[in-house]
């Protein structure tokens, strides 16, 4: 004989994941009022900010489940919210291993950016330097070209690609670009 049925409750479990379904751009006003809780911080590496689905952990260790609508990557300052009630979650750029590339000649730095761009390398551009993720093959290539490369740890804010913000993912055939890859 089966045991008694346990009624299903809808009381939130303090250990359950906070399900985030709304993506509010920096400065965008949320719809329904957020809960009284202070916002949670969600530090993410640049590659993690491109994934809008899956489990993450807030800075304080709370389990978060991202179920965000398709669209552009998350940016530092964006806020994520549950359907109704609960705390807002603020996206931050997490520290990650980076290479800082510099050159005595501005043209050499520009040429490096061109060659890295042809390889679709994510880069953060500054007047006197490039920042990119650590890659020993690229590091050797850049040093061979006479550039200085320093390894650091810090937040990485790469330039948005040509297709960012238009809802166009970067998984496509490159044949229509008018160039070929070796």
Secondary structure, DSSP 8 states (H G I E B T S, - for coil): -------------TTS-EEE-EEE-TT---SS---SS--EEEEE-TTGGG--EEEEE-TT--EEEEE--S-S---TT-EEE-SSSS--EEEEE-EEEEEEEE-SSHHHHHHHHHHHHHTT---EE-SS-EEEE--HHHHHHHHHTT-EEEEEEEE------TTTTTT--S-S-GGGGS----
